[in-house]
Amino acid sequence: MSFFGSQAFSKTSSSKVKKEAAEAVEAAAEYSAEKKKQFEIEVREKLQELDGDLEELKEQAQESGEE
């Protein structure tokens, strides 16, 4: 029986692959969660900026209507 055909190699190899795959999935999930968090922060900041711009435009429109 060859080394590559042995049960010991198959179990070790399969366990290692499963472990590495699980680690890769976990790393991808963590990366995705971090990117999502960063995106949410950026969107909130942009919305606050746009809210400020909108308020400024409303004030300018009111002032224009008063003249």
WOWOCOR-V977257 format. One record per residue. N is the residue number from 1. OMEGA is omega in whole degrees, 0 to 359 (none if undefined). D_LAST is the distance of its C-alpha to the last C-alpha in whole Angstrom. Layout:
BEGIN
{{N;OMEGA;D_LAST} {N;OMEGA;D_LAST}}
END
This chain:
BEGIN
{{1;181;96} {2;179;94} {3;182;91} {4;180;88} {5;184;90} {6;180;91} {7;182;89} {8;179;88} {9;182;86} {10;181;84} {11;180;83} {12;182;82} {13;181;80} {14;177;79} {15;180;78} {16;180;76} {17;179;74} {18;181;73} {19;181;72} {20;178;70} {21;179;69} {22;178;67} {23;179;66} {24;178;64} {25;180;63} {26;179;62} {27;179;60} {28;179;58} {29;178;57} {30;179;56} {31;180;54} {32;179;52} {33;179;51} {34;179;50} {35;178;48} {36;180;47} {37;179;46} {38;180;44} {39;180;42} {40;178;41} {41;180;40} {42;180;38} {43;178;36} {44;179;35} {45;180;34} {46;178;32} {47;177;30} {48;178;29} {49;180;28} {50;176;26} {51;177;25} {52;178;23} {53;180;21} {54;178;20} {55;179;19} {56;179;17} {57;177;16} {58;179;15} {59;179;13} {60;180;11} {61;178;10} {62;180;9} {63;179;7} {64;180;6} {65;181;6} {66;183;4} {67;none;0}}
END
